[in-house]
Amino acid sequence: MRVLHIDSSILGEGSASRALTRAIVERLKSEHSEAEVTYLDLAAEDLPHLSHRSLARSDESEAARNARALEQFLGADVLVIGAPIYNFSIPSQLKAWIDRIAVAGKTFRYTANGPEGLAGGKEVIVAMPRGGLVGADPRTEFGESYLRFLFSFLGITNVRFLHAQGLSVSPQHREESLKAAHAAIASIARVPAANALAA
């Protein structure tokens, strides 16, 4: 089993999402001793935002980084992604990576019946902490809904989310929310990919 472990938080070791993705990967490794893990730190990797040079492939070093990101994604069986919510959405670093893996002809294609995802068969586990709380109004949620649509567009339907909300509400709320998230990791990691339900 090949695992692609991706962190996108800018907060370093104080990051809740980094702690959660580490715990998820360790759980996967405890269940699958043969697991091969590739780690990608998008805050340290400095993957530039998509530009005309990227699309035109006029910069060799950038083209190489783009190709490597796509190769890592296509080669993974399981993706563990840290996607903290910044100002109601995912970090721009994570969006820059997404722009490298959403490639027509590679991970999706357009057909007479509409777009078709080409990257199916993978499992995605997303750790998504946020400082605030998602209200009852679904229009206030832009992180999970975006990633669900994106991966579905690429043909991936086995996508699960691990939430830790209200981390900035109070120290007690943060502690309780993270404790609950860590307790949930065991059950998330144990569900076989073929039988997992999106949650």
NORDAFEN-V403295 format. One record per residue. N is the residue number from 1. RES is the residue in three letters. SS is DSSP state (a for helix, b for strand, c for the rest). Layout:
n->(N | N)
res->(RES | RES)
ss->(SS | SS)
This chain:
n->(1 | 2 | 3 | 4 | 5 | 6 | 7 | 8 | 9 | 10 | 11 | 12 | 13 | 14 | 15 | 16 | 17 | 18 | 19 | 20 | 21 | 22 | 23 | 24 | 25 | 26 | 27 | 28 | 29 | 30 | 31 | 32 | 33 | 34 | 35 | 36 | 37 | 38 | 39 | 40 | 41 | 42 | 43 | 44 | 45 | 46 | 47 | 48 | 49 | 50 | 51 | 52 | 53 | 54 | 55 | 56 | 57 | 58 | 59 | 60 | 61 | 62 | 63 | 64 | 65 | 66 | 67 | 68 | 69 | 70 | 71 | 72 | 73 | 74 | 75 | 76 | 77 | 78 | 79 | 80 | 81 | 82 | 83 | 84 | 85 | 86 | 87 | 88 | 89 | 90 | 91 | 92 | 93 | 94 | 95 | 96 | 97 | 98 | 99 | 100 | 101 | 102 | 103 | 104 | 105 | 106 | 107 | 108 | 109 | 110 | 111 | 112 | 113 | 114 | 115 | 116 | 117 | 118 | 119 | 120 | 121 | 122 | 123 | 124 | 125 | 126 | 127 | 128 | 129 | 130 | 131 | 132 | 133 | 134 | 135 | 136 | 137 | 138 | 139 | 140 | 141 | 142 | 143 | 144 | 145 | 146 | 147 | 148 | 149 | 150 | 151 | 152 | 153 | 154 | 155 | 156 | 157 | 158 | 159 | 160 | 161 | 162 | 163 | 164 | 165 | 166 | 167 | 168 | 169 | 170 | 171 | 172 | 173 | 174 | 175 | 176 | 177 | 178 | 179 | 180 | 181 | 182 | 183 | 184 | 185 | 186 | 187 | 188 | 189 | 190 | 191 | 192 | 193 | 194 | 195 | 196 | 197 | 198 | 199)
res->(MET | ARG | VAL | LEU | HIS | ILE | ASP | SER | SER | ILE | LEU | GLY | GLU | GLY | SER | ALA | SER | ARG | ALA | LEU | THR | ARG | ALA | ILE | VAL | GLU | ARG | LEU | LYS | SER | GLU | HIS | SER | GLU | ALA | GLU | VAL | THR | TYR | LEU | ASP | LEU | ALA | ALA | GLU | ASP | LEU | PRO | HIS | LEU | SER | HIS | ARG | SER | LEU | ALA | ARG | SER | ASP | GLU | SER | GLU | ALA | ALA | ARG | ASN | ALA | ARG | ALA | LEU | GLU | GLN | PHE | LEU | GLY | ALA | ASP | VAL | LEU | VAL | ILE | GLY | ALA | PRO | ILE | TYR | ASN | PHE | SER | ILE | PRO | SER | GLN | LEU | LYS | ALA | TRP | ILE | ASP | ARG | ILE | ALA | VAL | ALA | GLY | LYS | THR | PHE | ARG | TYR | THR | ALA | ASN | GLY | PRO | GLU | GLY | LEU | ALA | GLY | GLY | LYS | GLU | VAL | ILE | VAL | ALA | MET | PRO | ARG | GLY | GLY | LEU | VAL | GLY | ALA | ASP | PRO | ARG | THR | GLU | PHE | GLY | GLU | SER | TYR | LEU | ARG | PHE | LEU | PHE | SER | PHE | LEU | GLY | ILE | THR | ASN | VAL | ARG | PHE | LEU | HIS | ALA | GLN | GLY | LEU | SER | VAL | SER | PRO | GLN | HIS | ARG | GLU | GLU | SER | LEU | LYS | ALA | ALA | HIS | ALA | ALA | ILE | ALA | SER | ILE | ALA | ARG | VAL | PRO | ALA | ALA | ASN | ALA | LEU | ALA | ALA)
ss->(c | b | b | b | b | b | b | c | c | c | c | a | a | a | c | a | a | a | a | a | a | a | a | a | a | a | a | a | a | a | a | c | c | c | c | b | b | b | b | b | b | a | a | a | a | c | c | c | c | c | c | a | a | a | a | a | c | c | c | a | a | a | a | a | a | a | a | a | a | a | a | a | a | a | a | c | c | b | b | b | b | b | c | c | b | b | c | c | b | b | c | a | a | a | a | a | a | a | a | a | a | c | c | b | c | c | c | b | b | b | b | c | c | b | b | b | b | c | c | c | c | c | b | b | b | b | b | b | b | c | c | c | c | c | c | c | c | a | a | a | c | c | a | a | a | a | a | a | a | a | a | a | a | c | c | c | c | b | b | b | b | b | b | b | c | c | c | c | c | c | a | a | a | a | a | a | a | a | a | a | a | a | a | a | a | a | a | a | a | a | c | c | a | a | a | c | c | c | c)
